[in-house]
């Protein structure tokens, strides 16, 4: 029998062959790390129930040490009883495969960490909803997602979070305090967060939205995200020497600041290109959309067409306000964009029209929580949820009936691909062939089926992007 170590070496070798061909992890994937293979070629692990643990659970699939593609034959709400940590590499989790309205992950009271932690490399996640608070549930979790290292030798790289919906825990939405690189966050809904005021005082704490704070973190792409209803850090960047590429994000209703940049760790090279900032009811009109703080490590910014809407009656977006803190010289602006993977880009004034239809976990269906948040951003309504103390935190108005389990399509050979799709594509529904590549294009058969679930109108929108980046 071939040992597990030998299989890993072989799997890494096959990945190396694929990477030479620069195949994106899914069609249209762009950004740092998107040439990862994720779990391609590994086993198919089916999530068949919404239990916290045990055979058929999401935790069971995530804890498997071998390369794997995770699909769902059940929809519903997964209520975690403890933090879920991805610590074994080469995994793809595809929430769009769930029946009914899809998958939502939440947690019970008492979880101190994030709901989900990524502590390894080559991880791909699409179309999951991660909400620390749901319905009448009591407070749970520091964040929706953290990125960390399992140990001193582990690499956290080649991470792709795409078309997911993440909201805030007691401290923030996303946190990165360990070194990561080659990572992309694309087409996500990131919000709402919280306006955290302990002891029912009027003094806000440092509640964060998306905070990347690590000396060796670099090579990050954040593009085509809706970042809404967060107190600060939209995003917050305090990383080391290297490129951070922030493109085509729509930031709505920040309170203390929009993007917050600080240079405590290294000479950051930050691109901010065609982002749109829209003020809401909580936004401080005196605060700039972008704060750039020089804390001793000079860094440079490349800015291009970042615009702001400060008033609902404003005829057209205006240039953002920039707050410079601690700069002894004016040598902060770069004349050329820092090297980064090409990102097809919309003009910033068109972002509401372009990204609202497809952002977040839209498959198999967009849920009521996301519909409500997008409506608020479109109409410049809504407020940041208040949180005087954890038991009083506002929760998300969704009921379990919105996430009925549904039923999966017939699959005779249990390889994860529905029989009807296999027959349509001249495959054998009684022969396990998920890891094969029937059309020799680099994607396995099961990936071809998964990617076919994306509606044709989404694909057309992607093809209609105007390329303004290099």
Number of C-alpha atoms within 10 A of each C-alpha: 3 6 7 11 10 10 13 14 11 12 18 14 12 14 18 13 10 17 15 9 10 11 17 19 23 18 11 12 17 21 24 28 26 26 23 28 27 27 24 25 23 19 18 22 22 23 21 19 20 22 18 18 15 11 14 18 19 26 20 16 24 23 13 16 14 20 24 24 26 23 24 26 20 24 27 22 25 18 18 23 17 20 16 20 21 22 23 20 25 27 30 26 24 21 26 25 27 26 23 20 22 30 28 24 22 21 28 18 16 12 17 15 20 28 28 23 23 23 23 25 26 26 27 27 19 24 29 26 27 27 26 33 27 25 12 12 18 18 24 29 28 21 29 31 28 24 24 21 21 18 10 6 7 13 19 25 27 26 28 28 21 24 26 24 28 27 27 31 30 26 22 30 30 25 23 22 18 19 20 27 22 22 28 25 23 26 26 29 26 28 24 28 30 28 29 27 18 14 10 11 9 10 11 14 12 15 23 26 32 28 24 25 21 19 18 18 29 25 27 26 27 22 26 30 28 28 28 28 33 35 28 25 26 30 24 21 23 26 30 24 18 20 23 27 26 23 26 29 29 27 26 30 30 31 23 24 24 28 23 22 27 23 23 19 19 21 18 25 23 25 23 21 25 25 27 28 28 23 24 27 16 19 23 16 15 9 16 19 28 22 20 22 20 19 17 15 16 21 25 19 21 17 18 18 17 24 23 25 20 19 14 13 7 10 8 12 17 16 14 18 15 13 14 15 13 12 16 10 7 7 11 16 12 15 11 11 19 18 14 17 16 13 24 21 21 23 19 23 22 12 20 16 9 18 20 20 15 19 24 30 28 25 26 20 14 17 19 14 14 19 14 13 19 21 13 18 23 14 11 17 17 17 20 23 19 16 20 19 14 16 12 11 20 20 18 18 12 15 13 12 10 14 19 17 22 15 14 17 14 13 17 15 16 17 21 28 26 18 20 15 17 20 11 9 13 10 16 16 20 13 12 16 20 24 18 15 16 16 11 9 9 18 24 20 23 24 22 20 19 18 15 11 12 14 12 10 11 12 12 10 13 15 11 13 14 12 12 13 16 11
